[in-house]
């Protein structure tokens, strides 16, 4: 009968102390790094294990409108999206809820291109509430993106 040998790793008290100190430094510095990410990329303060979630309310309300243009013509609003466009739109909105400006419109643009092959440009407008820190009131803001469809 064969037995597996287990190797026990023993750490000295000095090594354990260094590990605990390093973990405490990371824990102390992460909120600052998280605040920088939120300020720079407009990420949601509720994500990435940041403590910024305590600085702003989390709103569940998101709205999106999709417009298309064929060769520089006037913008037409998409009023009857297909199931694929709705699915891609919901996925984009969920990304936008957390990543805001970093959310990718790629899958949504592909779905819209399949439904509206004559459109050459896409305009995606996302509306969401934010806390205005200066006034202490909630205001509706929009994120508008222009996407070229090929």
BELHUVEN-V139171 format. One record per pair of residues at least 6 apart in sequence whose C-alpha atoms are under 8 Angstrom apart, sorted by sequence separation. I is the first residue (numbers start at 1). GAP is how many residues later the second one is. D is the distance in Angstrom with one decimal. If there is no record, write none. Layout:
i=I gap=GAP d=D
i=I gap=GAP d=D
This chain:
i=37 gap=6 d=6.7
i=38 gap=6 d=6.5
i=45 gap=6 d=7.4
i=46 gap=6 d=6.4
i=47 gap=6 d=7.7
i=69 gap=6 d=4.9
i=96 gap=6 d=7.5
i=113 gap=6 d=7.0
i=131 gap=6 d=5.9
i=132 gap=6 d=5.8
i=38 gap=7 d=6.2
i=45 gap=7 d=4.7
i=46 gap=7 d=4.4
i=68 gap=7 d=5.4
i=69 gap=7 d=6.3
i=96 gap=7 d=5.2
i=131 gap=7 d=4.5
i=132 gap=7 d=6.5
i=45 gap=8 d=5.0
i=67 gap=8 d=5.8
i=68 gap=8 d=5.3
i=95 gap=8 d=5.4
i=130 gap=8 d=5.6
i=131 gap=8 d=6.4
i=67 gap=9 d=5.2
i=68 gap=9 d=6.5
i=95 gap=9 d=7.8
i=129 gap=9 d=6.3
i=130 gap=9 d=5.6
i=35 gap=10 d=7.7
i=45 gap=10 d=7.8
i=67 gap=10 d=4.2
i=68 gap=10 d=7.2
i=129 gap=10 d=5.5
i=130 gap=10 d=6.3
i=34 gap=11 d=7.9
i=45 gap=11 d=7.5
i=66 gap=11 d=5.9
i=67 gap=11 d=5.7
i=92 gap=11 d=6.8
i=129 gap=11 d=4.3
i=130 gap=11 d=6.8
i=46 gap=12 d=7.5
i=65 gap=12 d=7.3
i=66 gap=12 d=5.6
i=92 gap=12 d=7.0
i=128 gap=12 d=5.6
i=129 gap=12 d=6.0
i=65 gap=13 d=7.6
i=92 gap=13 d=6.6
i=109 gap=13 d=7.4
i=127 gap=13 d=6.6
i=128 gap=13 d=5.6
i=34 gap=14 d=7.5
i=127 gap=14 d=5.6
i=128 gap=14 d=6.4
i=35 gap=15 d=7.8
i=92 gap=15 d=7.9
i=127 gap=15 d=4.3
i=34 gap=16 d=5.8
i=92 gap=16 d=6.9
i=126 gap=16 d=5.4
i=127 gap=16 d=6.5
i=34 gap=17 d=7.9
i=35 gap=17 d=6.9
i=125 gap=17 d=6.5
i=126 gap=17 d=5.1
i=34 gap=18 d=7.6
i=125 gap=18 d=5.7
i=126 gap=18 d=6.4
i=31 gap=19 d=5.8
i=88 gap=19 d=6.0
i=89 gap=19 d=5.8
i=125 gap=19 d=4.4
i=30 gap=20 d=7.3
i=31 gap=20 d=6.1
i=88 gap=20 d=4.9
i=124 gap=20 d=5.7
i=125 gap=20 d=6.5
i=31 gap=21 d=7.5
i=123 gap=21 d=7.0
i=124 gap=21 d=5.2
i=123 gap=22 d=5.6
i=124 gap=22 d=6.6
i=85 gap=23 d=6.4
i=88 gap=23 d=6.8
i=123 gap=23 d=4.6
i=124 gap=23 d=7.9
i=122 gap=24 d=5.7
i=123 gap=24 d=6.2
i=121 gap=25 d=7.1
i=122 gap=25 d=4.9
i=85 gap=26 d=5.1
i=121 gap=26 d=5.8
i=122 gap=26 d=6.2
i=84 gap=27 d=6.0
i=85 gap=27 d=6.0
i=121 gap=27 d=4.6
i=122 gap=27 d=6.7
i=120 gap=28 d=6.1
i=121 gap=28 d=5.3
i=64 gap=29 d=7.7
i=120 gap=29 d=4.7
i=85 gap=30 d=7.9
i=119 gap=30 d=7.0
i=120 gap=30 d=6.3
i=62 gap=31 d=7.3
i=82 gap=33 d=7.1
i=93 gap=33 d=8.0
i=81 gap=34 d=7.9
i=62 gap=35 d=7.7
i=113 gap=36 d=6.8
i=109 gap=38 d=7.5
i=109 gap=40 d=7.1
i=101 gap=42 d=7.8
i=105 gap=42 d=8.0
i=70 gap=48 d=5.8
i=71 gap=48 d=7.2
i=72 gap=48 d=7.9
i=70 gap=49 d=4.2
i=71 gap=49 d=5.9
i=72 gap=49 d=7.8
i=69 gap=50 d=5.2
i=70 gap=50 d=5.1
i=71 gap=50 d=7.6
i=47 gap=51 d=6.6
i=68 gap=51 d=5.7
i=69 gap=51 d=6.0
i=70 gap=51 d=6.7
i=46 gap=52 d=7.6
i=68 gap=52 d=7.4
i=69 gap=52 d=5.2
i=44 gap=53 d=7.1
i=68 gap=53 d=5.6
i=69 gap=53 d=6.5
i=44 gap=54 d=4.9
i=68 gap=54 d=4.6
i=43 gap=55 d=6.0
i=44 gap=55 d=6.3
i=67 gap=55 d=5.8
i=68 gap=55 d=6.1
i=43 gap=56 d=4.8
i=44 gap=56 d=7.2
i=66 gap=56 d=7.2
i=67 gap=56 d=5.0
i=42 gap=57 d=7.3
i=43 gap=57 d=5.9
i=66 gap=57 d=5.8
i=67 gap=57 d=6.5
i=41 gap=58 d=8.0
i=42 gap=58 d=6.3
i=43 gap=58 d=7.5
i=66 gap=58 d=4.8
i=41 gap=59 d=7.9
i=42 gap=59 d=6.5
i=43 gap=59 d=7.9
i=65 gap=59 d=6.0
i=66 gap=59 d=6.4
i=41 gap=60 d=6.6
i=64 gap=60 d=7.0
i=65 gap=60 d=5.2
i=41 gap=61 d=7.1
i=64 gap=61 d=5.5
i=65 gap=61 d=6.6
i=64 gap=62 d=4.4
i=63 gap=63 d=5.6
i=64 gap=63 d=6.2
i=62 gap=64 d=7.1
i=63 gap=64 d=5.0
i=62 gap=65 d=5.9
i=63 gap=65 d=6.5
i=62 gap=66 d=4.9
i=61 gap=67 d=6.3
i=62 gap=67 d=7.7
i=61 gap=68 d=7.1
i=59 gap=70 d=6.7
i=59 gap=71 d=7.9
i=57 gap=74 d=7.3
i=56 gap=75 d=6.6
